[in-house]
Amino acid sequence: MEYQVGDIVKLKKVHPCGSSEWEILRVGADFRLKCMGCGRQIMIARKLVEKNTRGLRKP
């Protein structure tokens, strides 16, 4: 899949706030993702994002 900054990804696991959608803020070997529910930002390895992605939508 082609990931770009600003895309919204739906991941397999749900964040504790109840949202499973994340906005991509940075792309590279690691991704910076922002939770669409609570706004929390995380850094996660590209491999994990690719493995756990259930959906991708462009803004």
mmJSON file of the N, C-alpha and C atoms, coordinates in Angstrom:
{"data_MODEL":{"atom_site":{
"group_PDB":["ATOM","ATOM","ATOM","ATOM","ATOM","ATOM","ATOM","ATOM","ATOM","ATOM","ATOM","ATOM","ATOM","ATOM","ATOM","ATOM","ATOM","ATOM","ATOM","ATOM","ATOM","ATOM","ATOM","ATOM","ATOM","ATOM","ATOM","ATOM","ATOM","ATOM","ATOM","ATOM","ATOM","ATOM","ATOM","ATOM","ATOM","ATOM","ATOM","ATOM","ATOM","ATOM","ATOM","ATOM","ATOM","ATOM","ATOM","ATOM","ATOM","ATOM","ATOM","ATOM","ATOM","ATOM","ATOM","ATOM","ATOM","ATOM","ATOM","ATOM","ATOM","ATOM","ATOM","ATOM","ATOM","ATOM","ATOM","ATOM","ATOM","ATOM","ATOM","ATOM","ATOM","ATOM","ATOM","ATOM","ATOM","ATOM","ATOM","ATOM","ATOM","ATOM","ATOM","ATOM","ATOM","ATOM","ATOM","ATOM","ATOM","ATOM","ATOM","ATOM","ATOM","ATOM","ATOM","ATOM","ATOM","ATOM","ATOM","ATOM","ATOM","ATOM","ATOM","ATOM","ATOM","ATOM","ATOM","ATOM","ATOM","ATOM","ATOM","ATOM","ATOM","ATOM","ATOM","ATOM","ATOM","ATOM","ATOM","ATOM","ATOM","ATOM","ATOM","ATOM","ATOM","ATOM","ATOM","ATOM","ATOM","ATOM","ATOM","ATOM","ATOM","ATOM","ATOM","ATOM","ATOM","ATOM","ATOM","ATOM","ATOM","ATOM","ATOM","ATOM","ATOM","ATOM","ATOM","ATOM","ATOM","ATOM","ATOM","ATOM","ATOM","ATOM","ATOM","ATOM","ATOM","ATOM","ATOM","ATOM","ATOM","ATOM","ATOM","ATOM","ATOM","ATOM","ATOM","ATOM","ATOM","ATOM","ATOM","ATOM","ATOM","ATOM","ATOM","ATOM","ATOM"],
"id":[1,2,3,4,5,6,7,8,9,10,11,12,13,14,15,16,17,18,19,20,21,22,23,24,25,26,27,28,29,30,31,32,33,34,35,36,37,38,39,40,41,42,43,44,45,46,47,48,49,50,51,52,53,54,55,56,57,58,59,60,61,62,63,64,65,66,67,68,69,70,71,72,73,74,75,76,77,78,79,80,81,82,83,84,85,86,87,88,89,90,91,92,93,94,95,96,97,98,99,100,101,102,103,104,105,106,107,108,109,110,111,112,113,114,115,116,117,118,119,120,121,122,123,124,125,126,127,128,129,130,131,132,133,134,135,136,137,138,139,140,141,142,143,144,145,146,147,148,149,150,151,152,153,154,155,156,157,158,159,160,161,162,163,164,165,166,167,168,169,170,171,172,173,174,175,176,177],
"type_symbol":["N","C","C","N","C","C","N","C","C","N","C","C","N","C","C","N","C","C","N","C","C","N","C","C","N","C","C","N","C","C","N","C","C","N","C","C","N","C","C","N","C","C","N","C","C","N","C","C","N","C","C","N","C","C","N","C","C","N","C","C","N","C","C","N","C","C","N","C","C","N","C","C","N","C","C","N","C","C","N","C","C","N","C","C","N","C","C","N","C","C","N","C","C","N","C","C","N","C","C","N","C","C","N","C","C","N","C","C","N","C","C","N","C","C","N","C","C","N","C","C","N","C","C","N","C","C","N","C","C","N","C","C","N","C","C","N","C","C","N","C","C","N","C","C","N","C","C","N","C","C","N","C","C","N","C","C","N","C","C","N","C","C","N","C","C","N","C","C","N","C","C","N","C","C","N","C","C"],
"label_atom_id":["N","CA","C","N","CA","C","N","CA","C","N","CA","C","N","CA","C","N","CA","C","N","CA","C","N","CA","C","N","CA","C","N","CA","C","N","CA","C","N","CA","C","N","CA","C","N","CA","C","N","CA","C","N","CA","C","N","CA","C","N","CA","C","N","CA","C","N","CA","C","N","CA","C","N","CA","C","N","CA","C","N","CA","C","N","CA","C","N","CA","C","N","CA","C","N","CA","C","N","CA","C","N","CA","C","N","CA","C","N","CA","C","N","CA","C","N","CA","C","N","CA","C","N","CA","C","N","CA","C","N","CA","C","N","CA","C","N","CA","C","N","CA","C","N","CA","C","N","CA","C","N","CA","C","N","CA","C","N","CA","C","N","CA","C","N","CA","C","N","CA","C","N","CA","C","N","CA","C","N","CA","C","N","CA","C","N","CA","C","N","CA","C","N","CA","C","N","CA","C","N","CA","C","N","CA","C"],
"label_alt_id":[null,null,null,null,null,null,null,null,null,null,null,null,null,null,null,null,null,null,null,null,null,null,null,null,null,null,null,null,null,null,null,null,null,null,null,null,null,null,null,null,null,null,null,null,null,null,null,null,null,null,null,null,null,null,null,null,null,null,null,null,null,null,null,null,null,null,null,null,null,null,null,null,null,null,null,null,null,null,null,null,null,null,null,null,null,null,null,null,null,null,null,null,null,null,null,null,null,null,null,null,null,null,null,null,null,null,null,null,null,null,null,null,null,null,null,null,null,null,null,null,null,null,null,null,null,null,null,null,null,null,null,null,null,null,null,null,null,null,null,null,null,null,null,null,null,null,null,null,null,null,null,null,null,null,null,null,null,null,null,null,null,null,null,null,null,null,null,null,null,null,null,null,null,null,null,null,null],
"label_comp_id":["MET","MET","MET","GLU","GLU","GLU","TYR","TYR","TYR","GLN","GLN","GLN","VAL","VAL","VAL","GLY","GLY","GLY","ASP","ASP","ASP","ILE","ILE","ILE","VAL","VAL","VAL","LYS","LYS","LYS","LEU","LEU","LEU","LYS","LYS","LYS","LYS","LYS","LYS","VAL","VAL","VAL","HIS","HIS","HIS","PRO","PRO","PRO","CYS","CYS","CYS","GLY","GLY","GLY","SER","SER","SER","SER","SER","SER","GLU","GLU","GLU","TRP","TRP","TRP","GLU","GLU","GLU","ILE","ILE","ILE","LEU","LEU","LEU","ARG","ARG","ARG","VAL","VAL","VAL","GLY","GLY","GLY","ALA","ALA","ALA","ASP","ASP","ASP","PHE","PHE","PHE","ARG","ARG","ARG","LEU","LEU","LEU","LYS","LYS","LYS","CYS","CYS","CYS","MET","MET","MET","GLY","GLY","GLY","CYS","CYS","CYS","GLY","GLY","GLY","ARG","ARG","ARG","GLN","GLN","GLN","ILE","ILE","ILE","MET","MET","MET","ILE","ILE","ILE","ALA","ALA","ALA","ARG","ARG","ARG","LYS","LYS","LYS","LEU","LEU","LEU","VAL","VAL","VAL","GLU","GLU","GLU","LYS","LYS","LYS","ASN","ASN","ASN","THR","THR","THR","ARG","ARG","ARG","GLY","GLY","GLY","LEU","LEU","LEU","ARG","ARG","ARG","LYS","LYS","LYS","PRO","PRO","PRO"],
"label_asym_id":["A","A","A","A","A","A","A","A","A","A","A","A","A","A","A","A","A","A","A","A","A","A","A","A","A","A","A","A","A","A","A","A","A","A","A","A","A","A","A","A","A","A","A","A","A","A","A","A","A","A","A","A","A","A","A","A","A","A","A","A","A","A","A","A","A","A","A","A","A","A","A","A","A","A","A","A","A","A","A","A","A","A","A","A","A","A","A","A","A","A","A","A","A","A","A","A","A","A","A","A","A","A","A","A","A","A","A","A","A","A","A","A","A","A","A","A","A","A","A","A","A","A","A","A","A","A","A","A","A","A","A","A","A","A","A","A","A","A","A","A","A","A","A","A","A","A","A","A","A","A","A","A","A","A","A","A","A","A","A","A","A","A","A","A","A","A","A","A","A","A","A","A","A","A","A","A","A"],
"label_entity_id":["1","1","1","1","1","1","1","1","1","1","1","1","1","1","1","1","1","1","1","1","1","1","1","1","1","1","1","1","1","1","1","1","1","1","1","1","1","1","1","1","1","1","1","1","1","1","1","1","1","1","1","1","1","1","1","1","1","1","1","1","1","1","1","1","1","1","1","1","1","1","1","1","1","1","1","1","1","1","1","1","1","1","1","1","1","1","1","1","1","1","1","1","1","1","1","1","1","1","1","1","1","1","1","1","1","1","1","1","1","1","1","1","1","1","1","1","1","1","1","1","1","1","1","1","1","1","1","1","1","1","1","1","1","1","1","1","1","1","1","1","1","1","1","1","1","1","1","1","1","1","1","1","1","1","1","1","1","1","1","1","1","1","1","1","1","1","1","1","1","1","1","1","1","1","1","1","1"],
"label_seq_id":[1,1,1,2,2,2,3,3,3,4,4,4,5,5,5,6,6,6,7,7,7,8,8,8,9,9,9,10,10,10,11,11,11,12,12,12,13,13,13,14,14,14,15,15,15,16,16,16,17,17,17,18,18,18,19,19,19,20,20,20,21,21,21,22,22,22,23,23,23,24,24,24,25,25,25,26,26,26,27,27,27,28,28,28,29,29,29,30,30,30,31,31,31,32,32,32,33,33,33,34,34,34,35,35,35,36,36,36,37,37,37,38,38,38,39,39,39,40,40,40,41,41,41,42,42,42,43,43,43,44,44,44,45,45,45,46,46,46,47,47,47,48,48,48,49,49,49,50,50,50,51,51,51,52,52,52,53,53,53,54,54,54,55,55,55,56,56,56,57,57,57,58,58,58,59,59,59],
"pdbx_PDB_ins_code":[null,null,null,null,null,null,null,null,null,null,null,null,null,null,null,null,null,null,null,null,null,null,null,null,null,null,null,null,null,null,null,null,null,null,null,null,null,null,null,null,null,null,null,null,null,null,null,null,null,null,null,null,null,null,null,null,null,null,null,null,null,null,null,null,null,null,null,null,null,null,null,null,null,null,null,null,null,null,null,null,null,null,null,null,null,null,null,null,null,null,null,null,null,null,null,null,null,null,null,null,null,null,null,null,null,null,null,null,null,null,null,null,null,null,null,null,null,null,null,null,null,null,null,null,null,null,null,null,null,null,null,null,null,null,null,null,null,null,null,null,null,null,null,null,null,null,null,null,null,null,null,null,null,null,null,null,null,null,null,null,null,null,null,null,null,null,null,null,null,null,null,null,null,null,null,null,null],
"Cartn_x":[0.83,0.0,0.873,0.363,1.063,0.551,1.409,1.039,1.575,0.758,1.177,0.714,1.405,1.037,-0.381,-1.212,-2.592,-3.607,-3.161,-4.077,-4.615,-5.777,-6.385,-6.323,-5.699,-5.632,-6.508,-7.143,-7.922,-7.107,-6.758,-5.935,-6.793,-6.206,-6.906,-7.35,-6.434,-6.739,-7.314,-8.196,-8.842,-8.019,-7.853,-7.173,-8.053,-7.476,-8.282,-9.39,-9.254,-10.303,-11.505,-11.356,-12.469,-12.348,-11.36,-11.187,-10.192,-10.429,-9.478,-8.901,-9.189,-8.691,-7.569,-6.529,-5.337,-4.977,-4.533,-4.04,-2.524,-1.976,-0.529,0.068,1.018,1.703,3.11,3.729,5.093,5.225,5.919,6.14,7.635,8.075,9.485,9.638,10.774,10.966,10.001,9.717,8.707,7.613,6.409,5.296,4.966,4.586,3.985,2.497,1.696,0.256,-0.429,-1.563,-2.366,-3.745,-4.178,-5.487,-6.577,-7.562,-8.646,-9.659,-9.591,-10.52,-10.044,-8.833,-8.353,-7.188,-6.555,-5.462,-4.081,-3.972,-2.69,-1.828,-0.523,0.401,1.346,1.614,2.525,3.484,4.635,5.569,5.482,5.373,5.228,5.988,6.572,7.361,6.479,7.037,6.315,5.785,6.602,6.22,4.924,4.797,3.598,2.372,2.545,1.422,0.947,1.884,1.511,0.803,1.248,0.656,-0.759,-0.99,-2.245,-3.259,-2.967,-3.894,-5.096,-6.284,-7.531,-8.205,-7.791,-8.379,-7.542,-7.593,-6.846,-7.745,-7.876,-8.641,-7.887,-8.033,-7.362,-8.228,-7.618,-8.401,-9.254],
"Cartn_y":[-1.187,0.0,1.249,2.292,3.579,4.478,4.776,5.628,7.032,8.055,9.448,10.224,11.312,12.178,12.705,12.642,13.125,12.019,10.823,9.696,9.229,8.615,8.044,6.521,5.863,4.401,3.848,2.728,2.028,0.806,0.704,-0.393,-1.48,-2.661,-3.828,-3.61,-3.138,-2.954,-1.563,-1.491,-0.236,0.448,1.767,2.558,2.588,2.717,2.758,3.815,4.881,5.905,5.433,4.314,3.762,3.941,4.693,4.933,3.938,3.541,2.675,3.37,4.669,5.431,6.369,6.429,7.222,8.042,9.288,10.143,10.008,9.863,9.751,11.153,11.389,12.685,12.626,11.433,11.269,9.869,9.762,8.483,8.263,7.038,6.672,5.255,4.951,3.651,3.499,4.637,4.704,5.651,5.427,6.322,7.088,8.361,9.093,9.139,8.602,8.546,9.37,9.987,10.747,10.111,9.771,9.153,10.153,9.709,10.584,10.804,9.985,10.124,11.111,10.885,11.693,12.611,12.426,13.302,12.849,11.725,11.19,10.841,11.161,10.846,9.739,8.806,7.696,7.528,6.928,6.497,4.976,4.422,2.977,2.545,1.371,0.861,0.634,0.915,0.726,-0.697,-1.663,-3.068,-3.366,-2.793,-3.008,-2.343,-1.154,-0.464,-1.26,-1.716,-2.488,-3.78,-4.421,-5.686,-5.497,-4.393,-4.199,-3.299,-2.816,-1.934,-2.728,-2.202,-2.807,-1.95,-0.702,0.191,1.448,2.067,3.286,4.208,5.454,6.414,7.719,8.318,9.592,10.729,11.857,12.979,13.654],
"Cartn_z":[0.0,0.0,0.0,-0.57,-0.632,0.489,1.462,2.588,2.359,2.64,2.51,3.739,4.011,5.128,4.89,5.926,5.833,5.629,5.229,5.048,6.398,6.378,7.58,7.451,8.446,8.44,9.554,9.277,10.286,10.68,11.959,12.442,13.076,13.188,13.721,15.169,16.003,17.42,17.68,18.658,19.03,20.125,20.016,21.04,22.297,23.487,24.716,24.709,23.914,23.855,23.042,22.301,21.531,20.026,19.569,18.136,17.535,16.285,15.593,14.363,14.203,13.062,13.494,12.655,12.942,11.723,11.931,10.85,10.788,9.583,9.395,9.387,10.297,10.381,9.808,9.798,9.296,8.707,7.582,6.917,6.78,7.012,6.891,7.399,8.018,8.637,9.813,10.482,11.531,11.07,11.566,11.283,12.547,12.416,13.528,13.222,14.141,13.968,15.048,14.681,15.642,15.714,16.918,17.128,16.755,15.985,15.565,16.697,17.734,18.848,19.889,20.422,21.547,21.202,20.046,19.637,20.078,20.77,21.234,20.021,20.092,19.001,19.431,18.507,18.774,17.602,17.887,16.844,16.804,15.598,15.446,14.192,14.229,13.107,11.872,10.706,9.445,9.316,9.705,9.591,10.365,11.557,12.365,11.75,11.191,10.543,9.338,8.5,7.319,7.698,8.769,9.217,9.774,10.486,11.211,10.524,9.318,8.608,8.088,8.373,7.897,6.844,6.728,5.74,5.598,4.433,4.17,3.352,3.801,3.005,2.891,1.738,1.455,1.983,2.377,2.908,1.85],
"occupancy":[1.0,1.0,1.0,1.0,1.0,1.0,1.0,1.0,1.0,1.0,1.0,1.0,1.0,1.0,1.0,1.0,1.0,1.0,1.0,1.0,1.0,1.0,1.0,1.0,1.0,1.0,1.0,1.0,1.0,1.0,1.0,1.0,1.0,1.0,1.0,1.0,1.0,1.0,1.0,1.0,1.0,1.0,1.0,1.0,1.0,1.0,1.0,1.0,1.0,1.0,1.0,1.0,1.0,1.0,1.0,1.0,1.0,1.0,1.0,1.0,1.0,1.0,1.0,1.0,1.0,1.0,1.0,1.0,1.0,1.0,1.0,1.0,1.0,1.0,1.0,1.0,1.0,1.0,1.0,1.0,1.0,1.0,1.0,1.0,1.0,1.0,1.0,1.0,1.0,1.0,1.0,1.0,1.0,1.0,1.0,1.0,1.0,1.0,1.0,1.0,1.0,1.0,1.0,1.0,1.0,1.0,1.0,1.0,1.0,1.0,1.0,1.0,1.0,1.0,1.0,1.0,1.0,1.0,1.0,1.0,1.0,1.0,1.0,1.0,1.0,1.0,1.0,1.0,1.0,1.0,1.0,1.0,1.0,1.0,1.0,1.0,1.0,1.0,1.0,1.0,1.0,1.0,1.0,1.0,1.0,1.0,1.0,1.0,1.0,1.0,1.0,1.0,1.0,1.0,1.0,1.0,1.0,1.0,1.0,1.0,1.0,1.0,1.0,1.0,1.0,1.0,1.0,1.0,1.0,1.0,1.0,1.0,1.0,1.0,1.0,1.0,1.0],
"B_iso_or_equiv":[0.0,0.0,0.0,0.0,0.0,0.0,0.0,0.0,0.0,0.0,0.0,0.0,0.0,0.0,0.0,0.0,0.0,0.0,0.0,0.0,0.0,0.0,0.0,0.0,0.0,0.0,0.0,0.0,0.0,0.0,0.0,0.0,0.0,0.0,0.0,0.0,0.0,0.0,0.0,0.0,0.0,0.0,0.0,0.0,0.0,0.0,0.0,0.0,0.0,0.0,0.0,0.0,0.0,0.0,0.0,0.0,0.0,0.0,0.0,0.0,0.0,0.0,0.0,0.0,0.0,0.0,0.0,0.0,0.0,0.0,0.0,0.0,0.0,0.0,0.0,0.0,0.0,0.0,0.0,0.0,0.0,0.0,0.0,0.0,0.0,0.0,0.0,0.0,0.0,0.0,0.0,0.0,0.0,0.0,0.0,0.0,0.0,0.0,0.0,0.0,0.0,0.0,0.0,0.0,0.0,0.0,0.0,0.0,0.0,0.0,0.0,0.0,0.0,0.0,0.0,0.0,0.0,0.0,0.0,0.0,0.0,0.0,0.0,0.0,0.0,0.0,0.0,0.0,0.0,0.0,0.0,0.0,0.0,0.0,0.0,0.0,0.0,0.0,0.0,0.0,0.0,0.0,0.0,0.0,0.0,0.0,0.0,0.0,0.0,0.0,0.0,0.0,0.0,0.0,0.0,0.0,0.0,0.0,0.0,0.0,0.0,0.0,0.0,0.0,0.0,0.0,0.0,0.0,0.0,0.0,0.0,0.0,0.0,0.0,0.0,0.0,0.0],
"pdbx_formal_charge":[null,null,null,null,null,null,null,null,null,null,null,null,null,null,null,null,null,null,null,null,null,null,null,null,null,null,null,null,null,null,null,null,null,null,null,null,null,null,null,null,null,null,null,null,null,null,null,null,null,null,null,null,null,null,null,null,null,null,null,null,null,null,null,null,null,null,null,null,null,null,null,null,null,null,null,null,null,null,null,null,null,null,null,null,null,null,null,null,null,null,null,null,null,null,null,null,null,null,null,null,null,null,null,null,null,null,null,null,null,null,null,null,null,null,null,null,null,null,null,null,null,null,null,null,null,null,null,null,null,null,null,null,null,null,null,null,null,null,null,null,null,null,null,null,null,null,null,null,null,null,null,null,null,null,null,null,null,null,null,null,null,null,null,null,null,null,null,null,null,null,null,null,null,null,null,null,null],
"auth_seq_id":[1,1,1,2,2,2,3,3,3,4,4,4,5,5,5,6,6,6,7,7,7,8,8,8,9,9,9,10,10,10,11,11,11,12,12,12,13,13,13,14,14,14,15,15,15,16,16,16,17,17,17,18,18,18,19,19,19,20,20,20,21,21,21,22,22,22,23,23,23,24,24,24,25,25,25,26,26,26,27,27,27,28,28,28,29,29,29,30,30,30,31,31,31,32,32,32,33,33,33,34,34,34,35,35,35,36,36,36,37,37,37,38,38,38,39,39,39,40,40,40,41,41,41,42,42,42,43,43,43,44,44,44,45,45,45,46,46,46,47,47,47,48,48,48,49,49,49,50,50,50,51,51,51,52,52,52,53,53,53,54,54,54,55,55,55,56,56,56,57,57,57,58,58,58,59,59,59],
"auth_comp_id":["MET","MET","MET","GLU","GLU","GLU","TYR","TYR","TYR","GLN","GLN","GLN","VAL","VAL","VAL","GLY","GLY","GLY","ASP","ASP","ASP","ILE","ILE","ILE","VAL","VAL","VAL","LYS","LYS","LYS","LEU","LEU","LEU","LYS","LYS","LYS","LYS","LYS","LYS","VAL","VAL","VAL","HIS","HIS","HIS","PRO","PRO","PRO","CYS","CYS","CYS","GLY","GLY","GLY","SER","SER","SER","SER","SER","SER","GLU","GLU","GLU","TRP","TRP","TRP","GLU","GLU","GLU","ILE","ILE","ILE","LEU","LEU","LEU","ARG","ARG","ARG","VAL","VAL","VAL","GLY","GLY","GLY","ALA","ALA","ALA","ASP","ASP","ASP","PHE","PHE","PHE","ARG","ARG","ARG","LEU","LEU","LEU","LYS","LYS","LYS","CYS","CYS","CYS","MET","MET","MET","GLY","GLY","GLY","CYS","CYS","CYS","GLY","GLY","GLY","ARG","ARG","ARG","GLN","GLN","GLN","ILE","ILE","ILE","MET","MET","MET","ILE","ILE","ILE","ALA","ALA","ALA","ARG","ARG","ARG","LYS","LYS","LYS","LEU","LEU","LEU","VAL","VAL","VAL","GLU","GLU","GLU","LYS","LYS","LYS","ASN","ASN","ASN","THR","THR","THR","ARG","ARG","ARG","GLY","GLY","GLY","LEU","LEU","LEU","ARG","ARG","ARG","LYS","LYS","LYS","PRO","PRO","PRO"],
"auth_asym_id":["A","A","A","A","A","A","A","A","A","A","A","A","A","A","A","A","A","A","A","A","A","A","A","A","A","A","A","A","A","A","A","A","A","A","A","A","A","A","A","A","A","A","A","A","A","A","A","A","A","A","A","A","A","A","A","A","A","A","A","A","A","A","A","A","A","A","A","A","A","A","A","A","A","A","A","A","A","A","A","A","A","A","A","A","A","A","A","A","A","A","A","A","A","A","A","A","A","A","A","A","A","A","A","A","A","A","A","A","A","A","A","A","A","A","A","A","A","A","A","A","A","A","A","A","A","A","A","A","A","A","A","A","A","A","A","A","A","A","A","A","A","A","A","A","A","A","A","A","A","A","A","A","A","A","A","A","A","A","A","A","A","A","A","A","A","A","A","A","A","A","A","A","A","A","A","A","A"],
"auth_atom_id":["N","CA","C","N","CA","C","N","CA","C","N","CA","C","N","CA","C","N","CA","C","N","CA","C","N","CA","C","N","CA","C","N","CA","C","N","CA","C","N","CA","C","N","CA","C","N","CA","C","N","CA","C","N","CA","C","N","CA","C","N","CA","C","N","CA","C","N","CA","C","N","CA","C","N","CA","C","N","CA","C","N","CA","C","N","CA","C","N","CA","C","N","CA","C","N","CA","C","N","CA","C","N","CA","C","N","CA","C","N","CA","C","N","CA","C","N","CA","C","N","CA","C","N","CA","C","N","CA","C","N","CA","C","N","CA","C","N","CA","C","N","CA","C","N","CA","C","N","CA","C","N","CA","C","N","CA","C","N","CA","C","N","CA","C","N","CA","C","N","CA","C","N","CA","C","N","CA","C","N","CA","C","N","CA","C","N","CA","C","N","CA","C","N","CA","C","N","CA","C","N","CA","C","N","CA","C"],
"pdbx_PDB_model_num":[1,1,1,1,1,1,1,1,1,1,1,1,1,1,1,1,1,1,1,1,1,1,1,1,1,1,1,1,1,1,1,1,1,1,1,1,1,1,1,1,1,1,1,1,1,1,1,1,1,1,1,1,1,1,1,1,1,1,1,1,1,1,1,1,1,1,1,1,1,1,1,1,1,1,1,1,1,1,1,1,1,1,1,1,1,1,1,1,1,1,1,1,1,1,1,1,1,1,1,1,1,1,1,1,1,1,1,1,1,1,1,1,1,1,1,1,1,1,1,1,1,1,1,1,1,1,1,1,1,1,1,1,1,1,1,1,1,1,1,1,1,1,1,1,1,1,1,1,1,1,1,1,1,1,1,1,1,1,1,1,1,1,1,1,1,1,1,1,1,1,1,1,1,1,1,1,1]
}}}
